[in-house]
């Protein structure tokens, strides 16, 4: 499942022709997005890696860097915990009795949706905080706000604000501090930390549901403060982003940090000098444009195709049924005849683990399978899996008798839910940020990702509020909406989807300039030059 109001990073390695130094954050400010760095075939990069001392994965500095980047990744963990906790608590009888709430309906939808609204409002301020006070301050302030918002209803709004800030600052920090040679690995697995939070949240709620007191749901909510505590403490001990330091004129301090972690302590290391030059050039370009000016997104044939691909990915990744699993998975088990709250929460916990596995394998194969192929085949697979869940759920609308036949149908439906979560995580979790970064050029990346943020948030508002109302009104029949949408996505990706794997930014420019870009993107191109891991 793709995280709702969660953040992620994108990068290519090995077969990928371009390295995308980019962040995708459904709640953050698009102004924070770094530039694309063309690694393959880039003579400056080749010279820097050839002439400079290679990085040692097990050196003292590298081990320190792993711990530093872990602080940033904990923001994804916090997002996964906060995004998943209410789906499980909402199924608890103790919670429903205390607040006199139902598992579905308008009031439940409001509680879920207010988190998304907070994230949307928070996106307005993230750029200012991260630009003026720094990436570390962004993570620290976000952590404090998350701890303040770790309560209900009004607190959910505040929680969304904090998550928005933290998950904007954290991936920006990670991509700006990670060595150029390692960004593919580091950015490729950032998104999977969402599932570490999801696993913790669903595991804790399963453990506490046996307690009949209010502690059963109050304790999991209180534990929302744990990841932010470590983030806050870490923000005081980690170095500042070298790119942000350059933007504030602190070039010597930035060079010292880069030298320590990227250049074996040598400030004159070719890689350090290359990265400093990259930072300065991207900062200069960013100052010359306004990220909020959207006219360039639709001025030309090329630009229209690029933003169309962003729109297809934005809505395809958020409106394919994944958010139903994120927020209302226990309710889905009820519609399959699972009456026990304990068992529903246990299954929710297990599903988080399965989805995490899918995301890890999806990240590992991100550069081995074509983007277009993965997306169109994956969409049809998701449609089939959700159709199966729909069919099994329909049986229990009229018959809930505990027969052996009913139990077999229930187990089959549960298995297909697990398969759907795994398949979705395999397809969309690693591809959403990568694909959006690849289809937008340097000139429109900030504005294009701003549109991407808006599209994701509008889709997430629909997922959180409308789904609760629809479940109460039409139950399992609501699944048919996502079955049909996935079929539409499958045809859209097959006939209109752009293949971006294995192409430089210059080659993609030629593809989007073609009369029919989808056809042009399928023409094979030979990659040359250095391929960076």
C-alpha positions in Angstrom: 0.0 0.0 0.0 1.2 3.3 -0.8 1.4 5.5 2.1 -1.5 8.3 2.5 0.2 11.7 3.4 3.4 9.9 3.5 6.7 10.8 1.9 9.3 9.1 -0.4 12.5 9.5 -2.5 13.4 8.4 -6.0 16.6 7.4 -7.7 17.9 5.2 -10.4 20.9 3.0 -10.3 22.6 0.4 -12.5 20.5 0.2 -15.7 18.9 3.6 -15.2 20.3 6.2 -17.5 19.7 9.1 -15.3 20.0 9.6 -11.6 17.1 11.5 -10.2 17.9 13.5 -7.1 14.4 14.0 -6.2 11.7 13.8 -3.5 8.1 12.9 -3.8 6.0 14.0 -0.9 2.3 14.1 -0.9 2.3 16.6 1.9 5.5 18.7 1.4 6.4 21.8 -0.5 7.6 21.2 -4.1 10.1 24.1 -3.7 12.3 21.6 -1.8 12.9 19.4 -4.7 16.5 19.2 -5.9 17.6 19.1 -9.5 18.2 16.1 -11.7 21.8 15.0 -11.9 22.8 13.3 -15.1 25.3 10.7 -14.0 25.5 8.2 -16.8 27.8 9.6 -19.5 28.5 12.7 -17.4 32.3 13.3 -17.9 32.6 15.3 -14.7 31.2 12.5 -12.7 33.3 9.9 -14.4 36.4 12.0 -13.8 35.5 12.6 -10.1 34.9 8.9 -9.4 38.0 7.9 -11.3 40.5 10.4 -9.8 39.1 10.4 -6.2 39.5 7.8 -3.5 36.5 5.3 -3.5 34.1 5.3 -0.7 34.4 2.6 1.9 31.0 1.2 2.9 32.4 0.1 6.3 34.5 3.0 7.3 33.9 4.9 10.5 32.5 7.9 8.5 30.2 5.7 6.5 28.8 4.0 9.6 28.2 7.5 11.1 26.4 8.5 7.9 24.1 5.5 8.2 23.1 6.6 11.7 22.6 10.2 10.5 20.4 9.1 7.6 18.4 6.9 10.0 17.2 10.0 11.7 15.7 11.2 8.4 14.2 7.8 7.7 12.5 7.8 11.1 10.2 10.5 9.7 8.9 7.9 7.2 8.4 5.6 10.2 6.5 8.2 12.0 4.3 8.8 8.9 3.6 5.1 8.6 2.7 4.8 12.3 0.4 7.8 12.3 -1.1 6.8 8.9 -1.9 3.3 10.0 -2.8 3.6 13.7 -6.3 4.9 13.3 -7.3 2.2 10.9 -6.7 -0.4 13.6 -8.0 1.7 16.6 -11.2 2.4 14.6 -12.0 -1.3 14.7 -11.7 -1.5 18.5 -14.9 -1.9 20.5 -13.4 0.0 23.4 -12.8 3.0 21.2 -16.2 2.9 19.5 -18.0 2.6 22.9 -16.1 5.5 24.4 -16.7 8.0 21.6 -20.0 6.4 20.5 -18.6 6.1 16.9 -19.3 3.6 14.2 -16.7 1.9 12.2 -17.9 3.6 9.0 -20.0 6.6 8.2 -19.6 10.4 7.9 -18.2 11.1 11.4 -15.5 8.4 11.0 -14.7 9.8 7.6 -14.2 13.3 9.1 -11.7 12.0 11.7 -9.7 10.3 9.0 -10.0 13.3 6.6 -8.9 15.9 9.0 -5.4 14.4 9.0 -5.2 15.0 5.3 -6.5 18.5 5.7 -3.8 19.2 8.2 -1.2 17.9 5.8 -2.5 20.1 3.0 -2.4 23.2 5.2 1.1 22.2 6.5 2.4 22.1 2.9 2.0 25.9 2.7 4.6 26.4 5.5 7.1 23.6 4.9 9.1 25.4 2.2 9.5 28.5 4.4 10.6 26.6 7.5 13.1 24.3 5.6 14.5 27.2 3.5 14.9 29.7 6.3 15.7 27.6 9.3 17.3 24.5 7.7 16.4 20.8 7.1 17.4 19.8 10.7 15.1 22.5 12.1 12.3 21.3 9.8 12.6 17.7 11.1 12.9 18.9 14.8 9.9 21.3 14.6 7.9 18.7 12.8 8.7 16.2 15.5 7.5 18.6 18.2 4.2 19.3 16.4 3.6 15.5 15.9 4.0 15.0 19.7 1.6 17.8 20.4 -0.9 16.4 17.9 -0.8 12.9 19.2 -4.5 13.2 20.4 -7.9 12.9 18.7 -9.9 14.9 16.2 -8.4 18.4 16.6 -5.1 16.8 17.3 -5.3 14.8 14.1 -5.2 18.2 12.2 -2.1 19.2 14.2 -0.6 15.8 13.6 -1.0 16.3 9.8 0.8 19.6 10.1 3.7 17.9 11.8 3.9 15.0 9.4 3.8 17.4 6.5 6.8 19.3 7.8 8.8 16.3 8.9 8.3 14.3 5.7 9.2 17.3 3.6 12.5 18.1 5.4 13.6 14.5 5.9 13.8 13.2 2.4 15.3 16.6 1.3 18.0 16.2 3.9 18.7 12.6 3.0 19.1 13.2 -0.7 21.3 16.3 -0.1 23.6 14.5 2.4 23.9 11.1 0.7 27.0 10.5 -1.5 26.1 10.7 -5.2 27.3 7.1 -5.7 24.9 5.8 -3.0 21.8 7.8 -3.6 20.2 5.0 -5.7 20.3 2.7 -2.8 19.5 5.2 -0.1 16.6 6.8 -1.9 15.3 3.5 -3.3 14.6 2.2 0.2 13.5 5.3 2.0 9.9 4.6 1.2 10.0 1.2 2.8 10.5 2.8 6.2 6.8 3.8 6.0 6.0 0.1 6.5 8.2 -0.1 9.6 5.9 2.4 11.2 2.8 0.6 9.8 4.0 -2.8 11.2 4.6 -1.2 14.6 1.2 0.5 14.7 -0.8 -2.6 13.7 1.3 -4.8 16.0 0.8 -2.6 19.0 -3.0 -2.3 18.5 -3.3 -6.1 18.2 -1.4 -6.5 21.5 -3.5 -3.9 23.4 -6.9 -4.9 22.0 -7.2 -7.7 24.7 -7.3 -5.0 27.4 -10.9 -4.0 28.0 -10.0 -0.5 29.4 -9.4 2.7 27.6 -5.7 1.9 27.7 -6.3 -0.4 24.7 -6.5 2.6 22.4 -4.9 5.3 24.4 -1.6 3.5 24.6 -1.2 3.1 20.8 -2.1 6.8 20.4 0.5 7.8 23.0 3.2 5.7 21.3 2.9 8.1 18.3 5.3 10.2 20.3 8.1 7.6 20.2 9.5 8.1 16.7 9.3 12.0 17.0 11.3 11.8 20.3 14.2 10.1 18.5 13.9 12.5 15.5 14.0 15.5 17.8 17.0 14.2 19.7 18.7 13.3 16.5 18.1 16.7 14.9 20.4 18.2 17.5 23.3 15.9 16.8 23.4 15.5 13.0 25.1 17.9 10.6 23.1 20.4 8.5 22.4 19.7 4.8 25.4 20.9 2.8 23.1 22.2 0.0 21.2 24.3 2.5 24.5 25.6 3.9 25.5 26.6 0.4 22.2 28.4 -0.1 23.1 30.5 3.0 26.6 31.3 1.8 28.3 28.9 4.2 30.4 27.1 1.5 33.4 26.2 3.7 31.2 24.5 6.3 29.4 22.6 3.5 32.7 21.6 2.1 33.9 20.2 5.4 30.8 18.0 5.7 31.0 16.8 2.2 34.7 16.0 2.7 34.1 14.0 5.8 31.4 11.8 4.4 32.1 11.9 0.6 35.7 12.6 0.2 37.7 10.7 2.8 38.4 13.9 4.7 39.8 15.7 1.6 38.0 19.1 0.9 39.7 19.1 -2.5 38.4 15.7 -3.4 37.0 15.8 -7.0 33.6 14.5 -5.9 33.4 17.2 -3.2 34.2 19.9 -5.7 31.7 18.4 -8.2 28.9 18.3 -5.6 29.6 21.9 -4.5 29.4 23.0 -8.1 26.2 21.1 -8.5 24.6 22.7 -5.5 25.6 26.2 -6.5 24.3 25.7 -10.1 20.9 24.3 -9.0 20.5 27.0 -6.3 21.1 29.7 -9.0 18.6 28.1 -11.3 16.0 27.8 -8.6 16.3 31.5 -7.7 15.5 32.4 -11.3 12.1 30.8 -11.4 8.9 30.8 -9.4 7.7 27.3 -8.4 4.1 28.5 -8.3 4.0 29.7 -11.9 2.1 26.8 -13.7 1.9 28.2 -17.2 5.0 26.3 -18.5 3.2 23.0 -17.7 0.8 23.4 -20.6 2.5 25.8 -23.0 3.8 23.1 -25.4 3.0 19.6 -26.7 6.0 18.3 -24.8 4.9 19.9 -21.5 1.3 18.7 -21.8 2.4 15.1 -22.2 4.7 15.4 -19.2 2.0 16.7 -16.9 -0.4 14.2 -18.2 2.0 11.4 -17.1 2.3 13.0 -13.7 -1.5 13.2 -13.4 -1.9 9.5 -14.4 0.6 8.4 -11.9 -0.8 10.7 -9.1 -4.4 9.4 -9.4 -3.4 5.9 -10.5 -1.3 5.4 -7.4 -3.8 6.9 -4.9 -7.2 5.8 -6.4 -6.5 2.2 -7.1 -7.9 0.8 -3.8 -4.7 1.0 -1.8 -6.1 3.6 0.6 -9.1 1.4 1.4 -6.6 -1.1 2.8 -4.6 1.6 4.6 -7.6 3.1 6.5 -10.4 0.6 6.4 -8.7 -2.8 6.3 -10.4 -4.2 9.4 -13.7 -3.2 7.9 -12.9 -5.2 4.8 -12.3 -8.3 6.9 -15.7 -7.8 8.5 -17.2 -7.9 5.1 -15.5 -11.2 4.6 -17.2 -12.7 7.7 -14.4 -12.1 10.2 -16.3 -11.0 13.3 -13.5 -11.2 15.9 -11.8 -7.9 16.5 -8.6 -9.8 17.6 -8.4 -11.7 14.4 -9.1 -8.6 12.2 -6.3 -6.7 13.9 -3.9 -9.7 13.7 -4.7 -9.9 9.9 -4.1 -6.2 9.6 -0.7 -6.6 11.3 0.2 -9.5 9.0 -0.8 -7.5 5.9 1.6 -4.7 6.8 4.4 -7.2 6.8 3.4 -8.7 3.4 3.0 -5.2 1.9 6.5 -4.3 3.2 7.9 -7.4 1.5 6.3 -6.3 -1.8 7.8 -2.8 -1.5 11.3 -4.2 -0.9 11.2 -6.4 -3.9 9.6 -3.6 -6.0 12.5 -1.3 -5.1 15.0 -4.0 -5.9 13.5 -4.5 -9.4 12.8 -0.9 -10.1 15.6 -0.7 -12.8 15.2 -4.2 -14.1 11.6 -4.1 -15.3 10.3 -1.4 -17.7 8.2 1.3 -16.1 5.3 1.1 -18.6 5.3 -2.7 -18.5 5.2 -2.8 -14.7 2.4 -0.2 -14.6 0.0 -1.6 -17.2 0.4 -5.2 -16.2 0.3 -4.3 -12.5 -3.0 -2.3 -13.0 -4.7 -5.3 -14.6 -3.4 -7.6 -11.9 -4.7 -5.2 -9.2 -8.1 -5.1 -11.0 -8.3 -8.9 -11.0 -7.3 -9.2 -7.3 -9.8 -6.6 -6.2 -12.5 -8.2 -8.3 -11.8 -11.5 -6.4 -12.1 -9.7 -3.1 -15.4 -8.2 -4.3 -16.8 -11.6 -5.3 -15.9 -13.3 -2.0 -17.2 -10.3 0.0 -20.6 -10.4 -1.8 -21.3 -13.9 -0.5 -21.3 -12.7 3.1 -23.8 -10.0 2.5 -26.6 -12.5 2.7 -25.0 -15.5 4.4 -22.8 -15.3 7.5 -23.4 -18.8 8.7 -20.2 -20.3 10.1 -20.1 -23.3 7.7 -16.9 -24.9 6.4 -17.8 -23.5 3.0 -18.1 -20.0 4.3 -14.8 -20.3 6.2 -13.1 -21.4 3.0 -14.5 -18.4 1.0 -13.5 -16.0 3.8 -9.9 -17.3 3.9 -9.8 -17.0 0.1 -10.9 -13.4 0.2 -8.4 -12.6 2.9 -5.6 -14.2 0.7 -6.6 -12.0 -2.2 -6.4 -8.9 0.1 -2.9 -9.9 1.0 -2.0 -10.4 -2.6 -3.5 -7.0 -3.5 -1.4 -5.2 -0.8 1.8 -7.0 -1.9 1.1 -6.3 -5.6 0.3 -2.7 -5.1 3.5 -2.1 -3.0 5.5 -3.9 -5.6 4.2 -1.7 -8.5 3.5 1.7 -7.1 5.5 2.2 -3.9 8.9 2.5 -5.6 7.7 3.8 -9.0 5.5 6.8 -8.0 8.4 9.1 -7.0 10.7 7.8 -9.7 8.3 8.1 -12.6 7.2 11.6 -11.7 10.8 12.7 -11.4 11.7 11.2 -14.8 8.8 12.7 -16.7 9.3 16.3 -15.6 12.3 18.3 -16.9 14.4 20.6 -14.8 12.5 23.7 -15.8 9.1 22.4 -14.7 10.1 20.0 -11.9 9.2 22.3 -9.0 5.9 23.4 -10.5 5.0 19.9 -11.7 5.6 18.4 -8.3 3.5 21.1 -6.8 0.7 19.9 -9.0 1.5 16.3 -8.0 1.2 17.3 -4.3 -2.2 18.8 -4.9 -3.4 15.8 -6.9 -2.3 13.4 -4.2 -4.0 15.4 -1.4 -7.3 15.7 -3.3 -7.3 12.0 -3.9 -6.4 11.3 -0.3 -9.3 13.4 0.9 -11.6 11.4 -1.2 -10.1 8.2 0.1 -10.4 9.1 3.7 -13.9 10.7 3.8 -15.9 9.3 0.9 -14.8 5.8 1.6 -16.2 5.8 5.1 -19.6 7.1 3.8 -19.6 4.6 0.9 -18.8 1.7 3.1 -21.8 2.4 5.3 -24.1 2.9 2.3 -23.2 0.2 -0.2 -20.5 -2.0 1.6 -18.6 -4.3 -0.7 -20.2 -2.9 -3.8 -17.9 0.1 -3.4 -15.0 -2.1 -4.4 -16.3 -2.1 -8.0 -15.3 1.5 -8.3 -11.6 0.6 -7.9 -11.9 -2.5 -10.0 -13.1 -0.4 -12.9 -10.5 2.3 -12.2 -7.7 -0.2 -12.3 -8.9 -1.5 -15.7 -9.0 2.1 -17.0 -5.4 2.6 -15.7 -4.3 -0.6 -17.3 -5.5 0.5 -20.8 -4.2 4.1 -20.2 -0.7 2.9 -19.3 -0.6 0.5 -22.2 -1.7 2.9 -24.9 -0.6 6.2 -23.4 2.1 5.4 -20.9 5.6 6.5 -21.5 8.6 4.2 -21.0 11.3 6.2 -19.3 13.7 3.5 -18.1 17.2 3.6 -19.6 17.0 7.1 -21.1 19.0 10.2 -20.4 17.1 13.5 -19.9 18.1 14.6 -23.4 16.7 11.4 -24.9 13.4 11.9 -22.9 13.2 15.4 -24.4 13.2 13.9 -27.9 10.6 11.4 -26.8 8.2 14.0 -25.5 8.7 16.1 -28.6 7.6 13.3 -30.9 4.1 13.5 -32.5 3.0 10.4 -30.4 5.4 10.2 -27.4 4.2 6.8 -26.1 5.3 5.1 -29.4 8.5 7.0 -29.5 9.3 5.9 -25.9 9.2 2.2 -27.0 12.0 2.6 -29.5 15.1 1.1 -28.0 18.1 3.2 -27.2 21.6 2.2 -26.4 22.9 3.4 -23.0 26.6 4.4 -22.8 28.8 5.7 -20.1 29.0 5.1 -16.4 26.2 3.5 -14.5 26.3 4.4 -10.9 25.1 2.3 -8.0 
